[in-house]
Amino acid sequence: MDASEFRRHGHSLVEWIADYLEHSDRYPVLPRVAPGDLTRALPPHPPESAEPFDAVIGDFQRLIVPALTHWNHPGFFGYFAISASPPGVLAEFLSAALNQQAMLWKTSPAATELEGVTLGWLRQLVGLPPSFEGVIYDTASISTLHALAAAREAAIPYVRTQGVRGSSTQSPVRVYCSDQAHSSVDKAVILLGLGHDALCRVKSDERFCMSVAALREAVTRDRAAGVLPIAVVATVGTTSTTSADPVAAIAAVCEAEGLWLHVDAAYAGVAAMMPELRPMFAGWERADSVVINPHKWLFVPFDLSAFYTRRMDVLRQAFALVPEYLRTAEGSAGVPNLMDTGVQLGRRFRALKLWMVLRAYGAEGIRVLLAEHLRLANMFAAWVDVDPRFERLAPTPFSVVCFRAVPPSVPPSDLDVFNERLLDAVNATGEVFLSHTRLNGAVALRLAVGHMRTTETHVARAWELLREKAVGLVGL
Ligand SMILES: *Cc1c(COP(=O)(O)O)cnc(C)c1O
């Protein structure tokens, strides 16, 4: 592809993308394809000879687009709604062109230093103190893995050289999180060789927040049994209900017991930009590490996870390893190299999109969007609360509402099946997409507001469809 061809395809793709971002609601949110449809539509063998790029783009539109789930749809209310904001999309385009590989300061001074600067900006916006140093990973799962690797490094002498079993600590170790914590905590303990049994899921209270009394009891019981507690993962904004663990009280336990405290604020962390929500985060400044995902609620295209720690030295101690061919004068002089702060060597230029999004919207513009999402979620929650055929199943501290239909004619034992069918019926319209969870054993529907183009009209339409389909199902 020569420069003139690149220009031609580039211009037409920019037109396509601009149109897509503006009118993503033309598509059904969930694609109308069955498993295997796309695979069967594509040739099983790679092309031997070059194909015209027009043909490739033609197939992209004909085959790939119909198999997309439209996370950019303003009616996307599933999981956590996210946004590929236009400035973020342009930044990704640039990032691909620049092809930076920021393992060393020398291999990309720009990516290395912009990462430090933008993470410093985000840290200030969410009110964490300057003692927190940041690094960008792809996802919160990987951030939490690094947090627990650092916790393991801090707690188990010689674990880096001798491994968990061979190390001087022969006793089994324990990591604590609530029964509402994300499955990435499980995966991290499995991957770190601690064994899945090393994870203790502490029970949560009726508001889905970790019980600190239960945490204290578990730690005491473990110590008495010769188990070594090493870390607690507290969550602000749990995945099912967005509940917030009492971080300050948990921090006090961790300080008294010498445990690493990691705060998983993957979804809710950016909401600390809102002064009225800041109290939900009280105590997180006492954590050893914190994760926030700008790709969730900060309008940065997937993927970008911001990891902060007050103990970057421990993380480096766990991961720094410099082979001769990567030795540089700057590195020897103490200039930080990103390859020393994690498991991967190569790193792409993710900071560029965070920088461009923060500048294009400003803190003010971001707060306006967040405030609107909070307003829309609370408006929906209020509709649920006043309709006797529906009930809310959890408090709504952020922008996610957990609820279910409770039509009087449906016996309690049939409510799970009824709500599953209701969800399928609503999602089948293609106008909106909601997901579900289970709370105290019951199926709960989740409406997560978070896409930048979602307006009151979309939320009202979701509510209308839910009521309409519920009536239809009861009538059957
Ligand atoms: C979404 C989420 C995660 C996982 O995020 P990834 O970036 O996809 O790994 C972890 N914890 C919480 C609380 C989340 O909401």
The ligand as a Tripos MOL2 file, in Angstrom:
@<TRIPOS>MOLECULE
LIG
   15    15     1     0     0
SMALL
NO_CHARGES

@<TRIPOS>ATOM
      1 C1        -14.3130   -4.8970   35.1440 C.3       1 LIG1
      2 C2        -13.7210   -5.2200   36.4430 C.ar      1 LIG1
      3 C3        -12.5510   -5.9770   36.5370 C.ar      1 LIG1
      4 C4        -11.8790   -6.5950   35.3390 C.3       1 LIG1
      5 O1        -11.5410   -5.6650   34.3980 O.3       1 LIG1
      6 P1        -10.5960   -6.0160   33.1620 P.3       1 LIG1
      7 O2         -9.9560   -4.7140   32.8580 O.co2     1 LIG1
      8 O3        -11.4990   -6.4940   32.0780 O.co2     1 LIG1
      9 O4         -9.6450   -7.0730   33.5820 O.co2     1 LIG1
     10 C5        -12.0180   -6.1770   37.7770 C.ar      1 LIG1
     11 N1        -12.6040   -5.6750   38.8790 N.ar      1 LIG1
     12 C6        -13.7200   -4.9530   38.8260 C.ar      1 LIG1
     13 C7        -14.3270   -4.4210   40.0880 C.3       1 LIG1
     14 C8        -14.3270   -4.7140   37.6080 C.ar      1 LIG1
     15 O5        -15.4560   -4.0050   37.5590 O.3       1 LIG1
@<TRIPOS>BOND
     1     1     2 1
     2     2     3 ar
     3     2    14 ar
     4     3     4 1
     5     3    10 ar
     6     4     5 1
     7     5     6 1
     8     6     7 2
     9     6     8 1
    10     6     9 1
    11    10    11 ar
    12    11    12 ar
    13    12    13 1
    14    12    14 ar
    15    14    15 1
@<TRIPOS>SUBSTRUCTURE
     1 LIG1         1 GROUP 0 **** ****
